[in-house]
Amino acid sequence: MDEKKGISKAAAGIIAVLAFAAGLFVGVVVSNETRQELVSPSPVAGPSVPAGPQVPADMADHIAHLEAEAAKQPSDADTWIKLGNAYFDTSQAEKAIRAYERALEIAPGNADVLTDLGVMYRAAGQPAKAVEQFDKAIAANPAHQIARLNKGVVLLHDLKQREKAVQTWEDLLALNPGAVAPGGKPVAELVRELKAGAPGN
């Protein structure tokens, strides 16, 4: 998804977790079609996407169709992205990772897909790999705000690298001084609280 059109899936997974732990559920989900959600930088732990999803019948049929299309057109990056998105939407992190990675092999450098891939790595319990994907997204598109926001969340809550998280969000504020978390809290305020050592951060 184009960042300008909304918040991608990449943020939603992280949002769910962050918000759940903080008691503030903010579920803004939009993808590359409907993906790349913004993350809520509230303290949390655990995977962003629930394990053991129950896939509705209509979604299962949609996924089966996309799997068949990917088998028929293995060099079509868009089909692999759609398949990754469908796996993302049904909380199948490992399958989403494989689909997004295949898409990126065919068409490298898609910052939105890299950001969504980062969220899926976090959901799969691999936060360092998540940060690696967010860094790749930022390298591909230095103006990618969602990747920076997500990176800060993972650095702070998963990797316990507070100073790096603050720096990441300060870089975001340099791009957009008015950046806000999904709950509406300004990122600038979050940074001030972290620097001041506010409780709960």
Solvent accessible surface area in square Angstrom, and as a share of the most:
residue,aa,sasa,rsa
1,M,14,0.06
2,D,66,0.34
3,E,43,0.19
4,K,188,0.80
5,K,161,0.68
6,G,24,0.23
7,I,34,0.17
8,S,0,0.00
9,K,17,0.07
10,A,0,0.00
11,A,0,0.00
12,A,10,0.08
13,G,4,0.04
14,I,0,0.00
15,I,0,0.00
16,A,27,0.21
17,V,11,0.06
18,L,0,0.00
19,A,0,0.00
20,F,163,0.68
21,A,53,0.41
22,A,41,0.32
23,G,70,0.67
24,L,94,0.47
25,F,144,0.60
26,V,27,0.16
27,G,45,0.43
28,V,48,0.28
29,V,71,0.41
30,V,43,0.25
31,S,0,0.00
32,N,30,0.15
33,E,100,0.45
34,T,68,0.39
35,R,5,0.02
36,Q,0,0.00
37,E,0,0.00
38,L,32,0.16
39,V,0,0.00
40,S,4,0.02
41,P,4,0.03
42,S,16,0.10
43,P,57,0.36
44,V,12,0.07
45,A,83,0.64
46,G,40,0.38
47,P,76,0.48
48,S,3,0.02
49,V,13,0.08
50,P,95,0.60
51,A,93,0.72
52,G,68,0.65
53,P,52,0.33
54,Q,172,0.77
55,V,49,0.28
56,P,80,0.50
57,A,80,0.62
58,D,107,0.55
59,M,42,0.19
60,A,43,0.34
61,D,99,0.51
62,H,85,0.38
63,I,13,0.06
64,A,55,0.43
65,H,106,0.47
66,L,11,0.06
67,E,69,0.31
68,A,49,0.38
69,E,38,0.17
70,A,2,0.02
71,A,81,0.63
72,K,144,0.61
73,Q,81,0.36
74,P,65,0.41
75,S,84,0.54
76,D,45,0.23
77,A,15,0.12
78,D,89,0.46
79,T,13,0.07
80,W,49,0.17
81,I,22,0.11
82,K,88,0.37
83,L,6,0.03
84,G,0,0.00
85,N,2,0.01
86,A,2,0.02
87,Y,15,0.06
88,F,6,0.03
89,D,60,0.31
90,T,12,0.07
91,S,24,0.15
92,Q,36,0.16
93,A,15,0.12
94,E,92,0.41
95,K,84,0.36
96,A,0,0.00
97,I,10,0.05
98,R,142,0.52
99,A,2,0.01
100,Y,0,0.00
101,E,61,0.27
102,R,74,0.27
103,A,2,0.02
104,L,23,0.11
105,E,121,0.54
106,I,55,0.28
107,A,45,0.35
108,P,108,0.68
109,G,45,0.43
110,N,58,0.30
111,A,11,0.09
112,D,20,0.11
113,V,1,0.00
114,L,11,0.06
115,T,0,0.00
116,D,0,0.00
117,L,3,0.01
118,G,0,0.00
119,V,0,0.00
120,M,0,0.00
121,Y,14,0.05
122,R,6,0.02
123,A,13,0.10
124,A,31,0.24
125,G,56,0.53
126,Q,69,0.31
127,P,32,0.20
128,A,67,0.52
129,K,73,0.31
130,A,0,0.00
131,V,18,0.10
132,E,71,0.32
133,Q,7,0.03
134,F,0,0.00
135,D,58,0.30
136,K,95,0.40
137,A,0,0.00
138,I,26,0.13
139,A,83,0.64
140,A,49,0.38
141,N,54,0.28
142,P,85,0.54
143,A,56,0.44
144,H,2,0.01
145,Q,61,0.27
146,I,8,0.04
147,A,0,0.00
148,R,33,0.12
149,L,3,0.01
150,N,0,0.00
151,K,38,0.16
152,G,0,0.00
153,V,0,0.00
154,V,0,0.00
155,L,6,0.03
156,L,15,0.07
157,H,15,0.07
158,D,41,0.21
159,L,50,0.25
160,K,152,0.64
161,Q,68,0.30
162,R,82,0.30
163,E,149,0.67
164,K,122,0.52
165,A,0,0.00
166,V,15,0.09
167,Q,98,0.43
168,T,10,0.06
169,W,1,0.00
170,E,53,0.24
171,D,55,0.29
172,L,2,0.01
173,L,29,0.14
174,A,88,0.69
175,L,81,0.40
176,N,48,0.25
177,P,106,0.66
178,G,55,0.53
179,A,9,0.07
180,V,69,0.40
181,A,5,0.04
182,P,27,0.17
183,G,59,0.57
184,G,46,0.44
185,K,74,0.31
186,P,54,0.34
187,V,0,0.00
188,A,27,0.21
189,E,58,0.26
190,L,13,0.06
191,V,8,0.05
192,R,147,0.54
193,E,41,0.18
194,L,5,0.02
195,K,132,0.56
196,A,86,0.67
197,G,47,0.45
198,A,25,0.20
199,P,133,0.84
200,G,58,0.56
201,N,46,0.24
